[in-house]
Structure formats: C-alpha cells, structure tokens
C-alpha cells in the first residue's frame, strides 16, 4: 500500500500502528481535552473501517470491546486501515452521562458544524477526521441507563452491502432500523458509507456476553471485508441471523415496585405475564402482560417504575421458536461460564 493516510494533520504510513489524539474544546477548568484514535494500517491496501464507542458517554461496553479488539494478535495480519475510537464523547464519559455538558445528544447532532454547539462541533470533527477517511463503519452502543439490550445489530438492511455486513456480524437478532435524524448512521449514509450499529448490554456496566459477541462480531465483519484472513472453520456452525419483522414496547400499567418474570432473550406469547408491579403500601399486585408473540430484546433493570414507562422491548419474527433457539445457543456460546467455548480470539474474562 503506497498511499499515505492523513488524519488530524498527521501522515501515517502503511504497516504502522499509531495513537492519534484529536484536540477537542478544553474544559472550563482549563484542562485540555482530546479524543483518542487508534489507527492500524496494514501492509496491504484494503477497506478503511472505523469502530466507534461511547458516542453516548455512559455506554461503555464498546470501549472495552475496542480495548480487546486492539489486543488481538490477528490484527498484525490486517489489510486496509482500522480507525478505532474507544471514547468519542469524552465529556459524557467524565460525567457518567449519555449527553454532552450542553445537554445535547451527540447522536442527534450529526453531521454537525464547526460553528455550532459543542455537540455540533464534536460531531463535525468526527465526520471530518474519522468518517470522511473511511469506507465502512461500526458504532457500538448499549441500552440507556437502567435498560439492557440483547445483543443486536441495527442497520439499513435494504442496502445490499450493509445487509451482508450485518449478516456476517454473527448475532441472532437484526433490526432493519430507519435512519434517525441527526444520527451518525444517517450522516455516514450521506457519505455512502455502509454502517452497522451494535446495541448490547446496559449503560454504565460491562456485560461479558455483549463484549465477547462484540469483539467476535467486529472480526467477523473484518473477515467479510477481507481485512482479516478467513479462518478455516474448525468452529461450530455460524449462528444464523434473523431480521425482526417489527418490535413494540410493553409499558407499565401502574406505578410501583417492579419484578421481572421474564428477561432478555425469553420467548414470550401474547397474554403471558412478563412481570409484576406492586404498590409499596400493600395495594393490589398488577400483572404486566405481553401484547405480542416474540422475543424480549430489551428490558428495564430498575425495579422502580411509573405508569406508562417502557418495560420490555419485544421483537416479532416469522418463526419465533427457531429464533429463540438461536438466541439461547448464542447466549451459551458467549457466556463466561462456558469456558470451553472461548476461542483464541478472546482474552480470559476479567475476574
Ligand atoms: Zn447509545
């Protein structure tokens, strides 16, 4: 690969590994701020992939996914260029917050502008230094605060290349998500860059299954893009992904203390009891009942609920039974208890 790669005013040669620190507006305490970007360039030319995490500053699984990804020995054999940004919203991470200090959501502020709000400026910088330098992207998210998501890929599955990458990631649930106004995905689509959004786990927590599946998913996509060598399959069967037909939320019918009966990945039927809400003053116990047949792909983790709050996110599929089987296999495969299933791609779990 002969091309030099220019980022944040630095020129990077092929066969190199560099940590770039992109300068950001400083804190009002005079503390300088930087966005770290790891750039790995292979010997040979190939796609330019960005992997970003913590665009929402309290969503940390992706930061750990990137840390593990960068340590994989197979990265030495990579072709093309990987731009890994473990923390995009540095301000939010400092504050344990989804938002920026100006209370804006970065993922509603793309493509941004260099004259706009703090969020708009950070979005603009990310577009200029990262997205415009890349041919593909993966953005890593978790559920919001006190909410967990079953590992899932959200992407524009109507686009052939995006759909191929989504299928290759290796999680059982794919959601054909419409582009949201101001999201990174929408801005990347404007640049013609196929992009996946990986949603897994909960804000402010590390979730081992989500992290392992994320590391594996990114290397699967890199193999599909020919950035990593394809491994001769000594492994078990690849898990087939399923596209959800639609999804809906089941909400609290009353305020009170909430206990879950069913959790993430459970197959539920319409009319089935998903949880119970009890009044702390000893009032009547209310049942939370599923309104659809499907799989729980998101749920609340806090036992305090107000009437109308979203408690369960349920996805519908053509064949719910088959999907439920795959979800179970998936969860077992990436579970820390199942040590025999840890491939050489993974570091030992953190104890
Ligand atoms: Zn997010």
Boltz pocket constraint, residues with backbone or C-beta under 6 A from the ligand:
constraints:
  - pocket:
      binder: B
      contacts: [[A, 56], [A, 59], [A, 140], [A, 141], [A, 142], [A, 143]]
      max_distance: 6.0
